[in-house]
Amino acid sequence: MTTVADSSDDEINPVTMLLLNQNDDLSEQKPEAVPTLVQHQTYHLNSVNSTVVIRQLPSQGLSFQLWPAATTFVKLLDSYNPSNTDSFSAAVTNAVTTVNCRKRLRILELGSGTGVVGIAASAILGADVTVTDLPHVLPNIKFNADVNASVVGPRGGGVHVAALSWGKVEEMEAVGREYDLIIGSDVVYHDNLYEPLIETLKFLLLGDGEKVFLMAHLRRWKKESGFFKKVKKWFRVDLVHEDGPSDGSRTGVVVYRFARKDAVFR
Ligand SMILES: C[S@@+](CC[C@H](N)C(=O)[O-])C[C@H]1O[C@@H](n2cnc3c(N)ncnc32)[C@H](O)[C@@H]1O
């Protein structure tokens, strides 16, 4: 996959990303209160020879921007091939093989932000992807899903947009558990979100079947180890991919696979 920014666009900046305010309260974001800055990022997906265009609204808050973990996730999906033996590809292949006689792979994305990962997954895997986030984020995701419908459609995929505020039982019930694969990028960054995210993962992964959650992550705060300590009480967590350090940072994006504690992987 290659990523090309329009001339008017800022590149994703790993340093800026490190300036994320720990005290941002996303539920307090009021998008209509600030002037809107619009940027577009294009992702050329080599595997399907198509280009996805993503609208960012950086002045509206962190939910409306692209984050490096998302770029890594898209890159890995774009390199996916069922004959690949790496752990990321194996997790995708496992999900693909559970589809059996059903027509399409069903994927749920948590904290989709701009929707880029879910949209790319749908285009590349021909999957039915439900992209979710907090309610105020959904109009921009819907915009991006609509703009890219002509890329996703010919591959047999479909993108559905739904509210899923982590830990909100009625929204979790409405979205349901009927998915083959759960995905997310850059969703661990604020300690008051750890418990609601873990509750959501318990709802999604600890029912029937052997589903996994693939999560791309760029470590920002030392306190994130608290999330991994808590989550390991409930899940087996394996590292399935590691990028080298990004510019201006000592760390790079990693991808973890979360599964039930008794899951066995070859
Ligand atoms: C750092 S952004 C990452 C966005 C996108 N996944 C990416 O990598 O570009 C974190 C995302 O988690 C979402 N989020 C934060 N709190 C949430 C909650 N309680 N329930 C659902 N989504 C939440 C935000 O709205 C935002 O889109």
The ligand as a MOL file (V3000), in Angstrom:
LIG
                    3D

  0  0  0     0  0            999 V3000
M  V30 BEGIN CTAB
M  V30 COUNTS 27 29 0 0 0
M  V30 BEGIN ATOM
M  V30 1 C -7.0570 8.0890 18.6060 0
M  V30 2 S -8.5970 7.9090 17.8220 0 CHG=1
M  V30 3 C -8.2750 6.6180 16.6390 0
M  V30 4 C -9.2220 6.6830 15.4710 0
M  V30 5 C -8.9750 5.6390 14.3730 0
M  V30 6 N -9.2220 4.3040 14.8580 0
M  V30 7 C -7.5840 5.7630 13.8100 0
M  V30 8 O -6.7140 4.9510 14.1890 0
M  V30 9 O -7.3630 6.6500 12.9920 0 CHG=-1
M  V30 10 C -9.5810 7.0330 19.0370 0
M  V30 11 C -10.9930 6.7430 18.6070 0
M  V30 12 O -11.7000 6.0840 19.6730 0
M  V30 13 C -12.9850 6.6620 19.7660 0
M  V30 14 N -13.5190 6.5630 21.1300 0
M  V30 15 C -13.0770 7.1960 22.2470 0
M  V30 16 N -13.8330 6.9040 23.2900 0
M  V30 17 C -14.7790 6.0500 22.8580 0
M  V30 18 C -15.8660 5.3940 23.5030 0
M  V30 19 N -16.1320 5.5570 24.7940 0
M  V30 20 N -16.6400 4.5850 22.7620 0
M  V30 21 C -16.3790 4.4220 21.4330 0
M  V30 22 N -15.3740 5.0150 20.7650 0
M  V30 23 C -14.5750 5.8290 21.4770 0
M  V30 24 C -12.7600 8.1150 19.3790 0
M  V30 25 O -13.9500 8.7820 19.0340 0
M  V30 26 C -11.7650 7.9920 18.2550 0
M  V30 27 O -12.3700 7.8560 17.0130 0
M  V30 END ATOM
M  V30 BEGIN BOND
M  V30 1 1 1 2
M  V30 2 1 2 3
M  V30 3 1 2 10
M  V30 4 1 3 4
M  V30 5 1 4 5
M  V30 6 1 5 6
M  V30 7 1 5 7
M  V30 8 2 7 8
M  V30 9 1 7 9
M  V30 10 1 10 11
M  V30 11 1 11 12
M  V30 12 1 11 26
M  V30 13 1 12 13
M  V30 14 1 13 14
M  V30 15 1 13 24
M  V30 16 1 14 15
M  V30 17 1 14 23
M  V30 18 2 15 16
M  V30 19 1 16 17
M  V30 20 1 17 18
M  V30 21 2 17 23
M  V30 22 1 18 19
M  V30 23 2 18 20
M  V30 24 1 20 21
M  V30 25 2 21 22
M  V30 26 1 22 23
M  V30 27 1 24 25
M  V30 28 1 24 26
M  V30 29 1 26 27
M  V30 END BOND
M  V30 END CTAB
M  END
